[in-house]
Amino acid sequence: MPGAGQWSAIRVREATVPDKALPEAIDRDHGLPLVRQNGAGQPYRFADPRDLLTSVPEAEYGLLLATPAHRLLFREPRIEAGGLKR
């Protein structure tokens, strides 16, 4: 990842309600949940386990890149199974 800015993990509560969907910083004591539904072959996702089986999650997670000139939010990033192999 580029080193020219600051990366942060964020949560967007009530992401399906545009007027209420405001990003907030992740609590350092609780961390960022990383889950994989149904095991092997599925991508890893940043999501609360309770939101895995629902079509309307309570919260979405993302990665925020902040530079002096810009802010860029990557919503719902995934880590594909069988990703980079070296």
Phi, psi and chi 1 to 4 in degrees:
 res  aa     phi    psi   chi1   chi2   chi3   chi4
   1 MET       -  147.3  -65.1 -171.4  173.6      -
   2 PRO   -59.5  143.6  -18.9   27.5      -      -
   3 GLY   -97.8    6.5      -      -      -      -
   4 ALA   -82.1    3.0      -      -      -      -
   5 GLY  -147.4 -171.0      -      -      -      -
   6 GLN  -110.9  129.3  178.9  179.6  -11.4      -
   7 TRP   -98.2  138.8  -72.6   90.4      -      -
   8 SER  -139.5  147.7  -57.8      -      -      -
   9 ALA   -92.8  136.4      -      -      -      -
  10 ILE  -130.5  161.1   59.5   97.8      -      -
  11 ARG  -122.4  140.7  173.2 -173.4    5.3 -133.4
  12 VAL  -117.0  105.7 -179.5      -      -      -
  13 ARG   -79.6  150.0  -69.4 -175.8 -172.7  -95.3
  14 GLU    51.2   47.7  -60.3 -175.0   60.7      -
  15 ALA   -62.6  -22.0      -      -      -      -
  16 THR   -85.2   -4.4   58.1      -      -      -
  17 VAL  -112.6   96.1 -176.9      -      -      -
  18 PRO   -52.1  -38.1  -24.8   33.1      -      -
  19 ASP   -69.7  -22.0  -67.1  -18.2      -      -
  20 LYS  -107.1   -5.9  -65.5 -176.3  178.4 -177.8
  21 ALA   -80.1   86.7      -      -      -      -
  22 LEU  -114.1  132.7  -63.2  174.2      -      -
  23 PRO   -70.8  147.5   17.0  -21.6      -      -
  24 GLU  -139.3  152.4   60.3 -172.6   25.2      -
  25 ALA   -67.6  149.8      -      -      -      -
  26 ILE   -76.2  137.0  -60.6  -66.6      -      -
  27 ASP   -66.9  122.6 -179.3   -4.6      -      -
  28 ARG   -58.9  -31.5  -71.5 -177.5  179.0 -150.6
  29 ASP   -74.5  -23.1  -66.2  -28.1      -      -
  30 HIS  -104.3  -24.0  -67.7  101.7      -      -
  31 GLY    74.4 -169.9      -      -      -      -
  32 LEU  -109.7  119.4 -177.5   63.7      -      -
  33 PRO   -73.2  128.9   24.9  -30.0      -      -
  34 LEU  -118.3  118.7  179.1   63.9      -      -
  35 VAL  -131.5  160.4  -64.7      -      -      -
  36 ARG  -138.6  117.8 -177.0  165.2   76.5  171.6
  37 GLN   -79.0  132.5 -175.1  175.3  -14.2      -
  38 ASN    63.0   22.3  -64.2  -31.2      -      -
  39 GLY    72.6 -146.6      -      -      -      -
  40 ALA   -53.5  143.0      -      -      -      -
  41 GLY    92.2  -17.5      -      -      -      -
  42 GLN   -96.9  150.8  -62.2  -64.3  -41.6      -
  43 PRO   -72.4  152.9   25.0  -31.7      -      -
  44 TYR   -77.7  143.3  -71.4   93.7      -      -
  45 ARG  -133.3  155.0  -55.5 -178.9   -2.3 -167.9
  46 PHE   -93.0  104.2  -62.8  101.7      -      -
  47 ALA  -161.0  155.2      -      -      -      -
  48 ASP   -74.9  137.0  -68.3  -47.8      -      -
  49 PRO   -53.2  -35.4  -27.2   35.3      -      -
  50 ARG   -65.4  -19.1   68.1  177.0  169.9  -95.5
  51 ASP   -92.0   -0.7  -70.9  -22.9      -      -
  52 LEU   -64.8  -37.3  -77.1  177.2      -      -
  53 LEU  -103.9   17.8  -58.6  176.9      -      -
  54 THR  -120.5  148.4 -179.7      -      -      -
  55 SER   -84.1  -13.6   60.5      -      -      -
  56 VAL  -122.9   92.4 -178.6      -      -      -
  57 PRO   -69.0  150.1   25.1  -31.7      -      -
  58 GLU   -69.2  -32.9 -177.5  178.8  -48.5      -
  59 ALA  -147.5  151.4      -      -      -      -
  60 GLU  -116.1  154.1  -67.1  177.6   -4.4      -
  61 TYR  -117.5  157.0  -68.9   87.6      -      -
  62 GLY  -158.0  173.1      -      -      -      -
  63 LEU  -114.8  131.5  -61.7  173.8      -      -
  64 LEU  -113.9  124.5  176.7   67.6      -      -
  65 LEU  -102.2  121.5  172.1   61.9      -      -
  66 ALA  -117.4  123.4      -      -      -      -
  67 THR  -119.8  170.4   69.6      -      -      -
  68 PRO   -58.4  -27.6  -27.5   36.0      -      -
  69 ALA  -103.9  -19.9      -      -      -      -
  70 HIS  -144.0  161.7  -56.5  -75.5      -      -
  71 ARG  -131.2  130.8  -57.3  -74.1 -176.0  -90.7
  72 LEU  -132.6  122.2 -178.8   60.3      -      -
  73 LEU  -106.5  123.1  175.8   59.6      -      -
  74 PHE   -99.5  104.3  -64.6   91.7      -      -
  75 ARG   -86.0  141.0  -68.8 -176.6   75.2  166.5
  76 GLU    51.0   55.1  -61.1 -175.9   66.4      -
  77 PRO   -68.0  152.2   24.7  -31.9      -      -
  78 ARG  -131.0  155.9  -64.5  172.3 -178.9 -106.1
  79 ILE  -116.8  107.8  -58.4  169.7      -      -
  80 GLU   -66.8  140.5  -65.9  -63.9  -32.1      -
  81 ALA   -63.4  138.7      -      -      -      -
  82 GLY    71.0   31.1      -      -      -      -
  83 GLY   -62.6 -146.4      -      -      -      -
  84 LEU   -55.2  131.5  -71.6  177.1      -      -
  85 LYS  -126.2  129.9  -65.8 -179.7 -177.7  176.6
  86 ARG  -120.0      -  -64.0 -178.7 -177.8 -172.7
